């Protein structure tokens, strides 16, 4: 469901469920890419008062919120005390002469083998006491180690959180404040003017002006060289500082001074900042086919997809006969947007469900009546870098029989994470649920195997194209290695994944084969054959 269709209570729940972008992954399929998305829920946590061991009050609050959410929301039960000890022990990564040890009901901190402080161990699930004790131990570590003293508080948090989550699953992680702010800007948008800039020899060049955004309205143009922002020269500044100057409070005016090749003197443009959501959707018309490319799922995605379809229908009329939804290399995004995009093209049926330990992690999402394209034939393109939200859309459209899947097997991201906003404005992402496809199949380490595989040898790929292009040869297509009717894909098969392994490539022939499938309605009908579903319930 899209956000605008929720009442306030539902909006609070659905806005919580989201995919975090750009989460580094463990080694998997030869590291198919360095970053992907993880399904998340945004939580602003709080916990009870901490005991008075001393130490930094903010550290107590940060660890209290972190432990509270780990205890309540992580997909598997954890031992609070043991988890916190593991986190504190990671201070040794800053100074290997430090050690934090649990022994005989006590917690000791040692330096070069000598005990410098010892505390009675709190009850294993006393969150407030463990948070307070952690702040005290960090204080003791600073008093003993010059290396720890030299670290910023953010660096201390990085170290402790690395240890705190290292024995959890590979998708849980901590983001320090700067990284968390960038992540929030990517998924939710930011206050800015709507330009993309590049740096050449310390000069900042506008390489893109977003349509219908403040910069365009104010007259800024591509290839303008920014020389000053609010009177401050920018040459030689770090890129992140220039971005900071461009962004600010929404509704405020920022003066951008630019040098333009056809202007004799610098030009001043007063631009009113507005809410900017990064573009996630691009479209292209190819004959009677509308091709929609989704790079991520953020707050603007479903609106942009809906607009693209409406504009195409208005422009093409009955000339629009099919659609290709390109999800290749899409690492994910917001869960509510993924559900809403799938809902745009589905008349009814299950989209996805999630299952976890926390009661709120058990969710069911079904399509609502009505769809934007009245059942026009549809192909979804995926590859080995299609993950999370992209896989949710792909598997919903596959299992409902709404679209044929073409490409290579997707990444296989099958879990949901919560995003916990911490008091230091950092974020902690922890796994809290598993994704269940409408058939009841999990995507974890399996992914979506396409009905028509394009990750083939050149010879087999050419044979596939020839069969698709010639209706007389179509009867033999099911014998080709690249073809697997969707009815046979309702349950995972390691052999099928091995026959169509994930690929990071986005070859041109994917689109060519998609068009051939759409042009051959008999083959298309076999490719979308509705699998026997075993709808996943709570």
Long-range contacts (C-beta under 8 A, 24 or more apart in sequence): 1-336, 1-339, 1-340, 1-343, 1-365, 1-368, 2-302, 2-303, 2-336, 2-337, 2-340, 2-343, 3-299, 3-336, 3-340, 13-360, 14-336, 15-42, 15-336, 16-41, 16-42, 16-43, 16-418, 17-41, 17-335, 17-336, 17-354, 17-363, 17-416, 18-42, 18-187, 18-333, 18-334, 18-335, 18-336, 18-419, 19-187, 19-297, 19-332, 19-333, 19-334, 19-335, 19-338, 19-388, 19-389, 20-183, 20-187, 20-332, 20-417, 20-419, 20-427, 20-429, 21-183, 21-186, 21-187, 21-296, 21-331, 21-332, 21-333, 22-183, 22-186, 22-331, 23-171, 23-173, 23-417, 23-429, 24-173, 25-170, 25-171, 26-170, 28-411, 28-412, 28-445, 29-384, 29-411, 29-501, 29-502, 32-384, 32-385, 32-411, 32-502, 32-504, 33-329, 33-331, 33-384, 33-385, 33-504, 35-331, 36-331, 36-332, 36-385, 36-387, 36-388, 36-411, 36-413, 37-296, 37-297, 37-331, 37-332, 37-333, 37-387, 37-388, 37-389, 37-413, 38-171, 38-332, 38-388, 38-413, 38-415, 38-416, 38-417, 38-429, 38-431, 39-332, 39-335, 39-354, 39-388, 39-389, 39-392, 39-413, 39-415, 39-416, 39-417, 39-433, 39-435, 40-335, 40-416, 40-417, 40-418, 40-419, 40-429, 41-335, 41-360, 41-361, 41-416, 41-417, 41-418, 41-419, 41-432, 42-418, 42-419, 42-420, 42-421, 43-69, 43-73, 43-418, 43-419, 43-420, 43-421, 44-420, 44-421, 45-69, 45-420, 45-421, 45-422, 47-127, 47-128, 47-131, 48-127, 48-128, 49-128, 50-128, 50-129, 50-131, 50-132, 50-135, 51-122, 51-128, 51-129, 51-132, 51-133, 52-132, 53-119, 53-132, 53-133, 53-135, 53-136, 54-135, 54-136, 54-139, 55-132, 55-134, 55-135, 55-136, 55-137, 55-138, 55-139, 56-135, 56-138, 56-139, 56-153, 57-135, 58-153, 58-423, 58-424, 59-131, 59-134, 59-135, 59-138, 59-153, 59-156, 60-131, 60-132, 60-134, 60-135, 61-131, 61-423, 62-131, 62-157, 62-422, 62-423, 62-424, 62-426, 63-130, 63-131, 63-134, 63-135, 63-160, 64-127, 64-128, 64-131, 65-420, 65-422, 65-423, 66-161, 66-164, 66-420, 66-422, 66-428, 67-127, 67-130, 67-131, 68-127, 69-418, 69-420, 69-428, 69-430, 70-164, 70-430, 71-125, 71-127, 72-358, 73-357, 73-358, 73-361, 73-418, 73-420, 73-430, 73-432, 74-168, 74-172, 74-357, 74-430, 74-431, 74-432, 75-169, 75-356, 75-357, 75-361, 75-415, 75-431, 75-432, 75-433, 75-434, 76-357, 77-357, 78-168, 79-124, 79-125, 80-124, 80-125, 80-126, 80-127, 80-130, 81-121, 81-122, 81-123, 81-124, 81-125, 81-130, 82-124, 83-164, 83-167, 84-130, 84-131, 84-133, 84-134, 84-164, 86-163, 86-164, 86-166, 86-167, 87-134, 87-160, 87-161, 87-162, 87-163, 87-164, 87-165, 88-134, 88-137, 88-138, 88-160, 88-163, 89-163, 90-159, 90-160, 90-162, 90-163, 90-164, 90-166, 91-137, 91-138, 91-141, 91-148, 91-156, 91-159, 91-160, 91-163, 93-159, 93-162, 93-163, 94-145, 94-147, 94-148, 94-151, 94-155, 94-156, 94-159, 95-141, 95-145, 95-147, 95-148, 97-145, 98-141, 98-144, 98-145, 98-148, 100-137, 107-133, 107-137, 109-137, 109-140, 109-141, 109-144, 111-144, 111-145, 116-140, 116-143, 116-144, 134-160, 153-424, 154-424, 154-426, 157-424, 157-426, 161-428, 165-428, 165-430, 168-430, 168-431, 169-415, 169-431, 171-413, 171-415, 171-417, 171-429, 171-431, 172-417, 172-428, 172-429, 172-430, 172-431, 173-428, 173-429, 174-426, 174-427, 174-428, 174-429, 175-426, 175-427, 175-428, 175-429, 176-426, 177-424, 177-425, 177-426, 179-426, 180-421, 180-425, 180-426, 180-427, 181-425, 183-427, 185-278, 186-278, 186-296, 186-298, 187-296, 187-298, 187-299, 187-333, 187-334, 188-277, 188-298, 188-299, 189-275, 189-276, 189-277, 189-278, 189-298, 189-299, 189-300, 190-247, 190-275, 190-276, 191-247, 191-248, 191-249, 191-250, 191-273, 191-274, 191-275, 191-276, 192-246, 192-247, 192-273, 192-274, 192-276, 193-218, 193-220, 193-246, 193-254, 193-256, 193-271, 193-273, 193-274, 193-276, 194-274, 194-276, 195-220, 195-246, 197-226, 197-239, 197-242, 197-243, 197-246, 199-239, 202-235, 202-236, 203-235, 204-234, 204-235, 204-239, 204-242, 206-258, 210-276, 210-279, 213-274, 213-276, 214-271, 214-272, 214-273, 214-274, 215-256, 215-269, 215-271, 217-271, 218-256, 218-269, 218-270, 218-271, 218-272, 219-269, 220-256, 220-258, 220-269, 220-271, 221-260, 223-260, 223-261, 224-258, 224-259, 224-260, 224-267, 225-258, 225-259, 225-260, 226-256, 226-257, 226-258, 227-257, 227-258, 227-259, 227-266, 228-255, 228-256, 228-257, 228-266, 229-254, 229-255, 229-256, 229-257, 230-254, 230-255, 231-255, 231-257, 247-273, 248-273, 249-273, 250-274, 250-275, 279-304, 280-304, 280-333, 281-305, 281-308, 283-308, 283-312, 285-312, 285-315, 285-316, 286-511, 286-515, 288-316, 288-319, 288-320, 288-321, 288-322, 289-321, 289-322, 289-323, 289-324, 289-515, 289-518, 290-316, 290-320, 290-322, 290-323, 290-324, 291-323, 291-324, 291-326, 291-511, 292-323, 292-324, 292-325, 292-326, 293-326, 294-325, 294-326, 294-327, 294-330, 294-341, 294-390, 295-329, 295-330, 296-330, 296-331, 296-332, 296-333, 297-330, 297-332, 297-333, 297-334, 297-335, 297-337, 297-338, 297-341, 297-389, 297-390, 298-333, 298-334, 298-337, 299-334, 299-337, 301-333, 301-334, 301-337, 301-341, 302-337, 302-340, 302-341, 302-344, 305-341, 305-344, 306-344, 306-372, 309-344, 309-372, 309-373, 310-372, 320-376, 321-376, 321-377, 321-518, 322-376, 322-377, 322-378, 322-379, 322-518, 323-373, 323-376, 323-377, 323-378, 323-379, 324-378, 324-379, 324-380, 324-381, 324-511, 324-514, 324-515, 324-518, 325-378, 325-379, 325-380, 325-381, 325-393, 325-397, 325-403, 326-381, 326-511, 327-380, 327-381, 327-382, 327-386, 327-390, 327-393, 327-394, 328-381, 328-382, 328-383, 328-385, 328-386, 328-407, 328-506, 328-510, 329-383, 329-385, 329-386, 329-504, 329-506, 330-385, 330-386, 330-387, 330-389, 330-390, 331-385, 331-387, 331-388, 331-390, 332-387, 332-388, 332-389, 332-390, 332-413, 333-388, 333-389, 334-389, 335-389, 335-392, 335-416, 337-389, 338-388, 338-389, 338-390, 338-392, 338-393, 339-365, 339-392, 341-393, 342-367, 342-392, 342-393, 342-396, 342-397, 343-367, 343-368, 343-371, 344-371, 344-372, 345-371, 345-372, 345-373, 345-378, 345-397, 345-402, 345-403, 346-371, 346-396, 346-397, 346-400, 346-402, 347-371, 347-375, 349-396, 349-399, 349-400, 349-438, 350-396, 350-399, 350-400, 350-438, 350-533, 350-535, 350-536, 351-392, 351-396, 351-438, 352-392, 352-395, 352-396, 352-435, 352-436, 352-437, 352-438, 353-435, 353-436, 353-536, 353-537, 353-538, 354-416, 354-433, 354-434, 354-435, 354-436, 355-433, 355-434, 355-436, 355-536, 355-538, 356-416, 356-432, 356-433, 356-434, 357-432, 358-432, 358-433, 361-416, 361-432, 361-433, 362-433, 362-538, 363-433, 364-536, 364-537, 364-538, 367-396, 367-400, 377-518, 377-521, 377-524, 378-402, 378-403, 378-404, 379-403, 379-404, 379-405, 379-406, 379-514, 379-517, 379-518, 380-404, 380-405, 380-406, 381-406, 381-407, 381-510, 381-511, 381-514, 382-406, 382-407, 382-408, 382-409, 382-410, 382-448, 382-450, 383-407, 383-408, 383-410, 383-502, 383-503, 383-504, 383-505, 383-506, 383-510, 384-408, 384-409, 384-410, 384-411, 384-447, 384-501, 384-502, 384-503, 384-504, 385-411, 385-502, 385-504, 386-410, 386-411, 386-448, 387-411, 387-412, 387-413, 388-413, 391-435, 391-443, 391-447, 391-448, 392-435, 394-448, 395-437, 395-438, 395-441, 395-443, 395-448, 396-437, 396-438, 398-448, 398-451, 398-486, 398-489, 398-531, 399-437, 399-438, 399-439, 399-490, 399-530, 399-531, 399-533, 400-438, 400-530, 401-486, 401-528, 401-529, 401-530, 401-531, 402-528, 403-528, 404-451, 404-452, 404-486, 404-517, 404-524, 404-527, 404-528, 405-448, 405-449, 405-450, 405-451, 405-452, 405-486, 406-450, 406-451, 406-452, 406-454, 406-510, 406-513, 406-514, 406-517, 407-450, 407-453, 407-454, 407-455, 407-503, 407-510, 408-450, 408-453, 408-454, 408-455, 408-500, 408-501, 408-502, 408-503, 408-505, 409-447, 409-448, 409-449, 409-450, 409-453, 409-455, 409-497, 409-500, 409-501, 409-502, 410-443, 410-447, 410-448, 410-502, 411-447, 411-502, 412-443, 412-444, 412-445, 412-446, 412-447, 412-502, 413-443, 413-444, 414-442, 414-443, 414-444, 414-445, 414-446, 415-444, 436-536, 437-536, 438-533, 438-535, 438-536, 439-490, 439-491, 439-531, 439-532, 439-533, 439-534, 439-535, 439-536, 440-533, 440-534, 440-535, 440-536, 441-490, 441-491, 441-492, 442-492, 446-492, 446-497, 447-497, 447-502, 449-484, 449-489, 449-492, 449-493, 449-496, 449-497, 449-500, 450-484, 450-500, 451-483, 451-484, 451-485, 451-486, 451-489, 451-527, 451-528, 452-482, 452-483, 452-484, 452-513, 452-517, 452-527, 453-481, 453-482, 453-483, 453-484, 453-499, 453-500, 454-482, 454-507, 454-509, 454-510, 454-513, 455-500, 455-501, 455-502, 455-503, 455-505, 456-481, 456-482, 461-509, 464-513, 465-509, 465-512, 465-513, 465-516, 468-513, 468-516, 468-517, 468-520, 468-523, 469-516, 471-520, 471-522, 474-520, 474-522, 474-523, 477-523, 477-526, 478-526, 483-527, 485-526, 485-527, 485-529, 486-527, 486-528, 486-529, 486-530, 486-531, 487-529, 487-530, 487-531, 487-532, 488-531, 489-531, 490-531, 490-532, 490-533, 490-534
